[in-house]
Amino acid sequence: IVGEWADTRGKNRTRILGGAVLNYNIGGLNPEAVESVAGLGGKFIWTPNIDSSHQRKITGAEGGIEVINAKDKVVPELLEIFNLIAKHDLVLSITHHSTKERFIMVDAAVEAGVKRIEICHPTAPVTKMNIDQMKVLAKKGAYLGIYCVNFAPPLFSIEETIEVIQAIGPDHFVLGTDLGNWRVPPPAINYKIFLGLLLERGITETDIRKMAKKNAEALIF
């Protein structure tokens, strides 16, 4: 119905694209899962988030999936995954990892030929980076993904979000919500609030369209 509505009004149809998060429930760093995503028309491969070794260390949980080895190299399974991401032109979304791990992964991914890289929530408490670190990754070609779940510090700070956008520039950011489950509001509701807060604090509509639409489109397509 939504597609038909768009057709009759000369608008683009909505496209819904999926992917896989490389957590334990799909085998962790599982190349077969990546091949399945590509074969089904998916676009995103997220590195381990709640099951990453960094996330578990920060939260005091045991175990976790390692992405680098003692020699500060990406583990072989992850390098194989990077090669598959490059082969199928997927988006590599780097999630809940330390800053050191992120730098190592970005360099290895670029060397493997990955063209589409996103750094998820670099301002969140468990993955926080400083502005200079974000600038370096942006220069390497990675987009910085800022998402809202709620609007309460320390998980999210609109003031910090404004600061990093102004310091680094809107050319390097994509915006989203990190919502979509029954425990939280529908994505469209919080996203509208998120964009409104940016407008209210002086981010221009042109820059918001760039981060929310133009950059996101360039990352994915």
C-alpha positions in Angstrom: 0.0 0.0 0.0 2.8 2.4 0.9 4.5 1.6 -2.4 1.4 2.2 -4.4 0.9 5.5 -2.6 4.4 6.6 -3.6 3.9 5.5 -7.2 0.7 7.5 -7.6 2.4 10.6 -6.3 5.6 10.3 -8.3 7.7 9.6 -5.1 10.4 7.0 -4.5 9.2 3.8 -2.8 10.5 3.1 0.7 13.3 0.5 0.7 13.8 -1.7 3.8 17.2 -3.2 4.0 18.4 -5.8 6.5 21.6 -7.3 7.8 23.2 -9.3 10.6 24.9 -8.5 13.9 27.8 -10.9 14.4 26.8 -11.9 18.0 26.8 -15.4 19.4 23.3 -16.2 18.3 24.4 -16.4 14.6 27.8 -18.0 15.3 29.8 -14.9 16.1 32.3 -14.0 13.5 30.6 -16.3 11.0 31.4 -15.9 7.3 28.4 -18.0 6.3 26.1 -15.5 8.0 27.7 -12.7 5.9 27.2 -14.8 2.7 23.6 -15.3 3.7 23.0 -11.6 4.2 24.4 -10.9 0.7 22.5 -13.7 -0.9 19.2 -12.5 0.6 19.8 -8.9 -0.6 20.8 -7.5 2.8 23.2 -4.6 3.1 24.6 -4.3 6.7 27.0 -6.3 8.7 27.4 -5.1 12.3 30.3 -6.3 14.3 29.5 -7.9 17.7 27.8 -5.5 20.0 26.3 -7.0 23.2 28.6 -10.0 22.8 31.8 -8.1 22.0 34.7 -8.7 24.5 34.8 -4.9 25.0 31.1 -4.6 25.9 31.3 -7.5 28.3 34.4 -6.2 30.0 32.8 -2.8 30.5 29.6 -4.3 31.9 31.4 -6.9 34.1 30.2 -9.9 32.2 32.3 -12.9 31.3 33.4 -14.0 27.8 32.9 -12.0 24.7 34.0 -12.2 21.0 37.5 -11.0 20.4 38.1 -8.9 17.2 41.8 -8.4 17.5 44.6 -10.7 18.7 47.6 -10.2 21.0 49.6 -8.8 18.1 47.0 -6.1 17.5 45.8 -7.6 14.3 42.2 -8.5 13.4 41.5 -12.1 14.0 41.5 -14.4 10.8 37.7 -14.9 10.9 37.1 -11.2 10.9 39.6 -10.6 8.1 37.7 -13.2 6.0 34.5 -11.3 6.8 36.0 -8.1 5.7 37.0 -9.7 2.4 33.4 -10.9 1.9 32.0 -7.4 2.8 34.3 -6.0 0.1 33.3 -8.6 -2.4 29.6 -8.0 -2.0 29.9 -4.2 -1.4 28.1 -4.4 2.0 28.2 -1.8 4.8 30.6 -2.6 7.7 29.1 -1.1 10.8 31.6 -1.1 13.7 29.8 -1.3 17.0 30.7 -1.9 20.6 34.5 -1.9 20.7 37.3 0.1 22.2 38.8 3.0 20.3 42.0 0.9 19.7 40.0 -1.9 18.2 38.1 0.5 16.0 41.2 2.0 14.5 42.7 -1.5 13.9 39.5 -2.7 12.3 39.1 0.3 10.0 42.6 0.1 8.7 42.2 -3.7 8.1 38.9 -3.2 6.4 40.1 -0.5 4.1 43.1 -2.6 3.2 40.7 -5.5 2.4 38.8 -3.2 0.0 35.8 -2.3 2.1 34.2 0.9 0.8 31.3 1.5 3.2 32.2 1.9 6.9 30.2 3.3 9.7 31.4 3.9 13.3 28.4 3.4 15.6 27.6 5.8 18.4 31.1 7.2 19.1 29.7 9.5 21.8 28.0 6.7 23.8 29.5 5.9 27.3 30.8 2.4 26.4 32.3 3.4 23.1 33.2 7.0 23.7 35.8 8.7 21.5 37.2 12.2 21.6 36.8 14.6 18.7 40.4 14.2 17.5 39.9 10.4 17.2 36.6 10.9 15.4 38.3 13.3 12.9 41.0 10.7 12.1 38.4 8.0 11.4 36.4 10.4 9.3 39.5 11.2 7.2 39.9 7.5 6.6 36.5 7.5 5.0 34.2 6.2 7.8 30.9 7.8 8.6 30.1 8.5 12.3 26.7 7.2 13.3 24.8 9.2 16.0 21.7 7.4 17.3 19.1 8.2 19.9 17.4 5.7 22.1 16.3 8.1 24.7 17.4 11.7 25.5 18.8 11.2 28.9 22.5 11.5 29.7 24.9 9.7 29.9 23.4 7.5 27.1 22.7 10.5 25.0 23.6 14.2 25.2 22.2 16.6 22.7 24.8 19.2 23.7 27.6 16.7 23.0 26.0 15.8 19.7 25.9 19.4 18.7 29.5 19.8 19.7 30.9 17.0 17.6 28.8 17.8 14.6 30.1 21.4 14.6 33.7 20.4 15.3 33.9 17.6 12.6 31.3 18.8 10.1 28.0 17.3 8.9 29.7 15.7 5.9 30.9 12.9 8.1 27.8 11.9 10.1 24.7 9.7 9.7 21.7 9.9 12.0 19.5 7.2 13.3 17.5 5.9 16.3 18.8 2.5 17.4 15.1 1.7 18.2 12.7 -0.9 16.9 11.7 -3.2 19.8 8.7 -3.2 22.1 10.6 -1.8 25.1 11.1 1.7 23.5 9.0 4.1 21.5 8.5 3.6 17.7 11.5 4.9 15.8 9.6 7.6 13.9 8.6 9.2 17.2 12.0 9.6 18.7 13.6 10.4 15.4 11.3 13.4 15.0 12.2 14.6 18.4 15.9 14.0 17.7 15.8 16.1 14.5 13.7 18.7 16.2 16.3 19.1 19.0 19.0 19.6 16.4 17.0 22.3 14.7 16.2 23.9 18.0 19.9 24.2 18.8 21.0 25.7 15.5 21.8 22.9 13.2 20.5 23.9 9.8 17.8 22.0 7.9 20.3 21.7 5.1 22.9 20.0 7.3 20.2 17.8 8.9 19.0 16.6 5.5 22.7 15.9 4.6 23.2 13.7 7.7 19.8 12.0 7.8 19.4 11.5 4.0 22.3 12.3 1.7 25.0 10.8 3.8 22.9 7.8 4.7 22.2 7.2 1.1 25.8 7.4 0.2 26.8 5.0 2.9 24.3 2.4 1.8 24.0 2.8 -2.0 
